[in-house]
Amino acid sequence: MKKTFLLSTITASLLLAGGDITEAETLSTLDIGVPLSHTKVLPGEVFNHIQLTDYTIVEGSYTDAYLNTGLTVEGGNQDQTSYDAYIGANTNMLYTTAAYSWSLNGIADGAWSRGPNSTDETVKSYNAFVSSKFDKYFFNDNTWFGYGSVDLGYRKQSTANSADDPFFKVGAGVGYGRVYDATPLAKAMRIIEDLIGYKLVDPDISEEAVFAMAKVIDLEDEYISKYGSTEYKKYWYQAMETSLRKSDVLTGDDLGAFGIVRISEVLDIQKVAPRYHGWKVRAGFGKIVSNYDGQSEDATLDFGFEYGLPMGHEAQFTENASLSTVLNSDSNLAYTTQNQMTYTYEISDRIDWENTWQLGYDVYDEGDNVLSNTLSTGFRYYLANRLTYDITLSMAKTDGTNGQSVETPDWDSKFYTGITYRLK
């Protein structure tokens, strides 16, 4: 008998079947009184005079973190119960001021499996990688900066008896440009759209009023620091209401309990995808202090490019590219390039369509050059209680065998569906 993630799939289906009934709306009908009528408001109907690229506030922060897991168990008509288990987590953090920008990206996963034969033992593997960059702007503007970077990795491959040595790389150099985080403005627009739909805010709202709301949203960390992680939302939501009142866009004296619930619905249950705009280029030197084999490597000359562009109010395009060459004529690897493009489109307040293309190209002095491609597309449905239901189809192919890469004659395809928990 096979027991897979059927329970989580059934649960997700029930939640999906629930339509737009949410915790906030249940609260509005049961605890606040007669539910208010709602008119769907499209971003272009209200904010056609506002572009996300207009938001150039440099002081701000953004954090997201996700956790997902899966388990397949099979028993009966075999020597022993077999299973496959997986757990994964990832996080992205960004903190910016006029003087500097700091980012951290991390991913970790682990897998355990055992076959059906009595001689099959449990096989496990895990991998963790963290990358961080610190950019110090020389003139507190959007021009020249110096940077430092650190990459840390730790892994155990399924075919190995023990973990590899830690990976550790450092880098430093100079760069030009700045990428702005416009996510607070996107959140403000989403909240105001919702409040206009419930006739709590005047649809004839100015750009200044929307930007003032975005600035309050961007101060979440300050409210957490001042009032604590359990009490801050009360004061944070009140500050948003005060911002709208000062802008003279409230249709009544205040938002009331229902309006506060709607703000909570947008920020806590829905999820506004990150919005970035601008570009950066950087060049510098790197040094692999310790590779997975425990050996240090020669210095590298590194180049990087970052680009972000909101496409209208619902879509986001991002590009990250890098090129690295080893400064040693004895190395067989001439240079390596990596490029990742992502496109996210908000189909609705609860559904995102996410697309990614990862391209890698390694050039060697001897043997095959290696070209790798990974494409993925999928949908993310935001459920209640920080849960998301994910459906993803991915395809990967490697051309050429050299170094640690092995050619795959055909495209490898994977289909994933499951529940993800949003930590932040």
C-alpha positions as CSV (number, residue, x, y, z in Angstrom):
1,M,0.0,0.0,0.0
2,K,1.4,3.4,-1.0
3,K,1.0,6.4,1.3
4,T,2.1,9.6,-0.3
5,F,1.4,13.3,0.3
6,L,-2.3,12.5,-0.4
7,L,-3.4,14.0,2.9
8,S,-1.7,17.3,2.2
9,T,-3.1,17.4,-1.4
10,I,-6.6,16.7,-0.1
11,T,-6.3,19.4,2.5
12,A,-5.0,21.9,-0.2
13,S,-7.9,20.9,-2.5
14,L,-10.4,21.7,0.3
15,L,-8.8,25.0,1.0
16,L,-8.7,25.8,-2.7
17,A,-12.4,24.9,-3.0
18,G,-13.1,27.4,-0.3
19,G,-12.7,30.2,-2.9
20,D,-12.1,33.6,-1.3
21,I,-13.4,32.9,2.2
22,T,-10.6,33.9,4.4
23,E,-9.9,34.3,8.1
24,A,-10.3,38.1,7.8
25,E,-13.6,37.9,6.0
26,T,-14.9,35.4,8.5
27,L,-13.9,37.7,11.3
28,S,-15.7,40.6,9.5
29,T,-19.0,38.8,9.3
30,L,-19.0,37.2,12.7
31,D,-17.3,39.7,15.0
32,I,-17.7,43.0,13.3
33,G,-21.2,43.0,12.0
34,V,-22.9,43.0,8.6
35,P,-20.3,42.4,5.9
36,L,-19.6,45.3,3.6
37,S,-20.1,45.0,-0.2
38,H,-16.9,44.8,-2.2
39,T,-16.1,46.0,-5.7
40,K,-13.0,44.5,-7.3
41,V,-10.6,47.3,-8.2
42,L,-7.8,46.8,-10.7
43,P,-4.5,48.6,-10.2
44,G,-4.7,50.4,-13.5
45,E,-8.0,51.9,-12.6
46,V,-6.6,53.7,-9.6
47,F,-2.8,53.9,-10.0
48,N,-2.4,54.6,-13.7
49,H,-0.5,57.7,-12.6
50,I,2.0,55.8,-10.4
51,Q,4.8,53.5,-11.5
52,L,6.7,51.2,-9.2
53,T,9.9,52.6,-10.7
54,D,9.0,56.0,-9.1
55,Y,9.8,54.6,-5.7
56,T,13.4,55.4,-4.9
57,I,13.5,55.3,-1.2
58,V,16.8,53.8,-0.2
59,E,16.1,53.1,3.5
60,G,14.3,49.8,3.9
61,S,14.4,46.1,4.4
62,Y,12.9,43.0,3.0
63,T,12.9,39.4,4.2
64,D,11.2,36.2,3.1
65,A,11.7,32.6,4.2
66,Y,10.0,29.3,3.1
67,L,10.0,25.8,4.4
68,N,8.7,22.7,2.5
69,T,8.8,19.0,3.0
70,G,7.6,15.8,1.5
71,L,7.3,12.1,2.3
72,T,6.5,9.0,0.3
73,V,6.1,5.6,2.1
74,E,5.5,2.3,0.5
75,G,5.0,-1.1,2.1
76,G,3.5,-4.5,1.3
77,N,4.9,-7.2,-1.2
78,Q,8.5,-6.2,-0.4
79,D,11.1,-7.1,2.1
80,Q,10.9,-3.8,4.1
81,T,9.0,-0.5,4.1
82,S,10.7,1.9,1.7
83,Y,10.5,5.6,1.9
84,D,11.7,8.9,0.4
85,A,11.7,12.0,2.6
86,Y,12.7,15.6,1.8
87,I,12.9,18.9,3.6
88,G,14.0,22.2,2.2
89,A,14.3,25.8,3.2
90,N,15.3,29.1,1.6
91,T,15.6,32.7,2.6
92,N,16.3,36.1,1.1
93,M,17.2,39.2,3.0
94,L,17.9,42.8,1.9
95,Y,18.7,45.8,4.0
96,T,19.5,49.2,2.4
97,T,20.4,52.7,3.4
98,A,21.9,55.6,1.5
99,A,25.3,54.5,2.8
100,Y,25.2,50.8,2.2
101,S,23.3,47.8,1.0
102,W,23.5,44.3,2.5
103,S,22.0,41.1,1.1
104,L,21.9,37.5,2.2
105,N,20.6,34.5,0.3
106,G,20.5,31.0,1.7
107,I,19.2,27.6,0.7
108,A,19.3,24.3,2.6
109,D,17.8,20.9,1.8
110,G,18.1,17.3,3.0
111,A,16.9,13.9,1.6
112,W,16.6,10.5,3.2
113,S,15.6,7.3,1.3
114,R,15.5,3.5,1.7
115,G,14.8,0.9,-0.9
116,P,12.4,-2.2,-0.6
117,N,15.1,-4.8,-0.4
118,S,16.3,-6.2,3.0
119,T,19.9,-5.2,2.1
120,D,18.9,-1.6,1.3
121,E,20.2,0.8,3.9
122,T,19.1,4.4,4.5
123,V,20.8,6.8,2.1
124,K,21.0,10.5,3.1
125,S,22.2,13.7,1.6
126,Y,22.1,17.3,2.5
127,N,23.3,20.6,1.2
128,A,23.4,24.2,2.5
129,F,24.7,27.3,0.8
130,V,24.7,30.9,2.0
131,S,25.8,33.9,0.0
132,S,26.2,37.5,1.3
133,K,27.2,40.8,-0.2
134,F,27.9,44.1,1.5
135,D,28.0,47.3,-0.7
136,K,29.4,50.5,0.7
137,Y,28.5,53.6,-1.3
138,F,31.3,56.1,-1.4
139,F,29.1,59.2,-1.9
140,N,25.8,58.0,-0.4
141,D,24.1,58.0,-3.7
142,N,23.4,55.6,-6.6
143,T,26.8,55.6,-8.2
144,W,30.1,54.1,-7.0
145,F,30.5,51.6,-4.2
146,G,33.0,49.1,-2.8
147,Y,31.9,45.6,-2.0
148,G,32.8,42.6,0.0
149,S,31.3,39.1,-0.4
150,V,31.3,35.8,1.4
151,D,30.0,32.4,0.2
152,L,29.7,29.4,2.5
153,G,28.7,25.9,1.6
154,Y,28.4,22.5,3.3
155,R,27.2,19.3,1.8
156,K,27.0,15.5,1.9
157,Q,26.4,13.7,-1.3
158,S,24.2,10.6,-1.3
159,T,27.1,8.4,-2.7
160,A,29.5,9.6,0.0
161,N,30.0,8.1,3.5
162,S,30.7,11.4,5.1
163,A,30.3,15.1,4.5
164,D,32.7,17.1,2.3
165,D,34.9,19.8,3.7
166,P,33.2,23.2,4.0
167,F,33.3,25.5,1.0
168,F,34.5,29.1,1.8
169,K,35.0,31.9,-0.7
170,V,35.6,35.6,-0.1
171,G,35.7,38.5,-2.6
172,A,36.1,42.2,-2.8
173,G,36.0,44.9,-5.5
174,V,34.1,47.9,-6.8
175,G,30.8,48.5,-8.5
176,Y,28.4,51.1,-9.9
177,G,24.6,51.5,-9.7
178,R,21.8,50.7,-7.2
179,V,18.8,48.4,-7.1
180,Y,15.8,49.9,-5.3
181,D,13.3,47.8,-3.3
182,A,9.8,48.9,-4.3
183,T,8.0,46.2,-2.4
184,P,6.6,48.6,0.2
185,L,4.9,50.6,-2.6
186,A,3.4,47.5,-4.1
187,K,2.0,46.5,-0.7
188,A,0.6,50.0,-0.2
189,M,-1.1,49.9,-3.6
190,R,-2.6,46.4,-2.8
191,I,-3.9,47.6,0.6
192,I,-5.4,50.8,-0.9
193,E,-7.0,48.9,-3.8
194,D,-8.7,46.6,-1.2
195,L,-9.9,49.5,0.9
196,I,-11.2,51.4,-2.1
197,G,-13.2,48.2,-3.1
198,Y,-14.9,48.4,0.3
199,K,-15.5,52.1,-0.1
200,L,-13.3,53.0,2.9
201,V,-10.8,55.1,0.9
202,D,-11.5,57.7,-1.8
203,P,-10.5,56.3,-5.2
204,D,-9.2,59.8,-6.2
205,I,-6.0,59.3,-4.2
206,S,-2.8,61.2,-4.9
207,E,0.6,59.8,-5.5
208,E,1.9,61.5,-2.4
209,A,-0.7,59.7,-0.2
210,V,0.3,56.3,-1.6
211,F,4.0,57.0,-1.1
212,A,3.3,58.2,2.5
213,M,1.6,54.9,3.2
214,A,4.5,52.9,1.6
215,K,7.0,54.7,3.9
216,V,5.0,53.6,7.0
217,I,4.9,50.0,5.6
218,D,8.7,50.1,5.1
219,L,9.2,50.9,8.8
220,E,8.0,47.5,10.0
221,D,11.4,46.6,11.5
222,E,11.4,49.8,13.6
223,Y,8.0,49.0,15.0
224,I,9.1,45.5,15.9
225,S,12.2,46.9,17.6
226,K,10.1,49.4,19.6
227,Y,7.0,47.4,20.5
228,G,8.1,43.8,20.2
229,S,7.2,41.1,17.7
230,T,3.8,40.3,19.3
231,E,2.4,43.8,19.9
232,Y,3.9,45.9,17.1
233,K,1.1,45.3,14.5
234,K,-1.4,47.3,16.5
235,Y,0.8,50.4,16.4
236,W,1.9,49.7,12.8
237,Y,-1.6,49.5,11.5
238,Q,-2.6,52.6,13.4
239,A,0.2,54.4,11.8
240,M,-1.0,53.4,8.4
241,E,-4.5,54.6,9.2
242,T,-3.0,57.9,10.5
243,S,-1.2,58.3,7.2
244,L,-4.4,57.9,5.2
245,R,-6.2,60.3,7.5
246,K,-3.5,63.0,7.1
247,S,-3.8,62.6,3.4
248,D,-7.6,63.2,3.7
249,V,-8.6,60.1,1.7
250,L,-10.7,58.3,4.2
251,T,-14.4,58.2,3.4
252,G,-15.3,58.2,7.1
253,D,-13.7,59.3,10.3
254,D,-11.4,56.2,10.4
255,L,-11.0,52.7,8.9
256,G,-12.7,51.0,11.8
257,A,-12.2,47.4,12.9
258,F,-13.1,46.1,9.5
259,G,-10.5,48.3,7.7
260,I,-7.8,47.1,10.1
261,V,-8.8,43.5,9.4
262,R,-8.5,44.2,5.7
263,I,-4.9,45.5,6.1
264,S,-4.1,42.4,8.1
265,E,-5.6,40.2,5.3
266,V,-3.4,41.8,2.7
267,L,-0.1,41.7,4.7
268,D,-0.5,38.5,6.6
269,I,-2.6,36.1,4.5
270,Q,-2.0,37.4,1.0
271,K,1.6,37.8,-0.2
272,V,2.9,40.6,-2.4
273,A,5.8,39.4,-4.5
274,P,9.1,41.4,-4.2
275,R,9.4,44.4,-6.5
276,Y,12.9,45.7,-7.5
277,H,14.1,48.2,-10.1
278,G,17.5,49.4,-11.1
279,W,20.8,47.8,-11.9
280,K,24.3,47.2,-10.6
281,V,27.6,46.1,-12.1
282,R,30.6,44.9,-10.1
283,A,34.1,43.7,-10.7
284,G,36.6,42.4,-8.3
285,F,38.8,39.5,-7.1
286,G,37.8,36.4,-5.3
287,K,39.6,33.6,-3.4
288,I,38.3,30.1,-2.6
289,V,39.9,29.6,0.8
290,S,38.6,26.1,1.0
291,N,36.8,24.0,-1.6
292,Y,34.7,20.9,-0.9
293,D,37.9,18.8,-1.2
294,G,39.6,20.8,1.5
295,Q,42.0,22.5,-0.8
296,S,42.4,26.2,-1.5
297,E,42.1,27.5,-5.0
298,D,43.8,30.2,-7.0
299,A,42.4,33.7,-7.0
300,T,39.6,34.6,-9.5
301,L,38.6,37.6,-11.4
302,D,34.9,38.1,-10.9
303,F,32.2,40.2,-12.7
304,G,28.6,40.5,-11.8
305,F,25.4,42.2,-13.1
306,E,22.0,42.6,-11.3
307,Y,18.9,44.1,-12.9
308,G,15.3,44.4,-11.8
309,L,12.3,45.8,-13.6
310,P,8.6,45.8,-12.5
311,M,6.5,45.3,-15.6
312,G,3.3,47.2,-14.9
313,H,1.7,46.6,-11.5
314,E,1.4,42.8,-11.6
315,A,4.7,41.5,-13.0
316,Q,8.4,41.5,-12.1
317,F,11.5,40.6,-14.1
318,T,14.9,40.1,-12.5
319,E,18.3,39.2,-14.0
320,N,21.4,38.0,-12.2
321,A,24.6,37.2,-14.2
322,S,28.1,36.5,-13.2
323,L,31.4,35.6,-14.9
324,S,34.5,34.2,-13.1
325,T,37.9,33.3,-14.5
326,V,40.8,31.6,-12.6
327,L,44.0,33.6,-12.6
328,N,46.2,30.6,-13.2
329,S,47.4,29.4,-16.5
330,D,47.7,25.8,-15.1
331,S,44.0,25.5,-14.5
332,N,42.0,23.6,-17.1
333,L,38.9,25.7,-16.4
334,A,39.2,28.9,-18.4
335,Y,36.1,30.7,-17.1
336,T,32.6,30.0,-15.9
337,T,29.4,32.0,-16.4
338,Q,26.0,31.8,-14.6
339,N,22.8,33.6,-15.5
340,Q,19.4,33.5,-13.9
341,M,16.3,35.2,-15.2
342,T,13.0,35.2,-13.3
343,Y,9.5,36.4,-14.3
344,T,6.7,36.6,-11.8
345,Y,3.1,37.6,-12.6
346,E,0.4,38.1,-10.0
347,I,-2.7,36.4,-11.6
348,S,-4.7,37.5,-8.5
349,D,-4.2,38.5,-4.9
350,R,-3.8,34.9,-4.0
351,I,-2.1,33.3,-7.1
352,D,1.4,34.0,-8.5
353,W,2.8,32.5,-11.8
354,E,6.6,32.0,-11.3
355,N,9.1,31.3,-14.1
356,T,12.9,30.8,-13.9
357,W,15.6,30.1,-16.4
358,Q,19.1,29.2,-15.1
359,L,21.9,29.0,-17.6
360,G,25.5,27.9,-16.9
361,Y,28.4,27.7,-19.3
362,D,31.9,26.5,-18.3
363,V,34.7,26.8,-20.8
364,Y,37.7,24.5,-20.5
365,D,41.1,24.6,-22.2
366,E,40.9,20.8,-22.7
367,G,37.9,18.5,-23.1
368,D,34.3,19.5,-23.5
369,N,32.8,22.8,-22.6
370,V,29.8,22.4,-20.4
371,L,26.4,24.0,-21.0
372,S,23.6,23.5,-18.5
373,N,20.0,24.7,-18.7
374,T,17.2,24.5,-16.1
375,L,13.8,25.9,-16.8
376,S,10.9,25.9,-14.4
377,T,7.3,27.2,-14.4
378,G,4.7,27.0,-11.7
379,F,1.9,28.5,-9.7
380,R,1.9,29.5,-6.1
381,Y,-1.5,29.7,-4.3
382,Y,-1.4,31.6,-0.9
383,L,-3.5,29.8,1.7
384,A,-4.3,30.9,5.2
385,N,-1.9,30.5,8.1
386,R,1.2,31.2,6.1
387,L,0.7,28.2,3.9
388,T,1.1,28.1,0.1
389,Y,0.1,25.4,-2.3
390,D,2.8,25.0,-5.0
391,I,2.7,23.4,-8.5
392,T,6.0,23.4,-10.4
393,L,7.2,21.8,-13.6
394,S,11.0,21.9,-14.3
395,M,13.2,20.6,-17.0
396,A,17.0,20.3,-17.0
397,K,19.7,19.4,-19.4
398,T,23.5,19.3,-19.4
399,D,25.6,19.2,-22.6
400,G,29.3,18.2,-22.3
401,T,31.2,16.2,-19.7
402,N,34.0,17.8,-17.8
403,G,35.0,18.7,-14.2
404,Q,32.0,17.8,-11.9
405,S,29.5,17.9,-14.7
406,V,28.1,14.8,-16.6
407,E,26.2,15.1,-19.8
408,T,22.5,14.2,-19.9
409,P,21.4,13.0,-23.4
410,D,17.8,14.0,-22.8
411,W,15.9,16.6,-20.8
412,D,15.2,15.6,-17.3
413,S,11.7,16.6,-16.2
414,K,10.2,16.9,-12.7
415,F,6.7,17.7,-11.5
416,Y,6.3,18.9,-7.9
417,T,3.1,19.7,-6.0
418,G,2.9,20.2,-2.3
419,I,2.5,22.5,0.7
420,T,5.0,25.2,1.6
421,Y,5.1,27.0,4.9
422,R,6.0,30.7,4.8
423,L,8.3,31.5,7.8
424,K,8.5,35.2,7.0
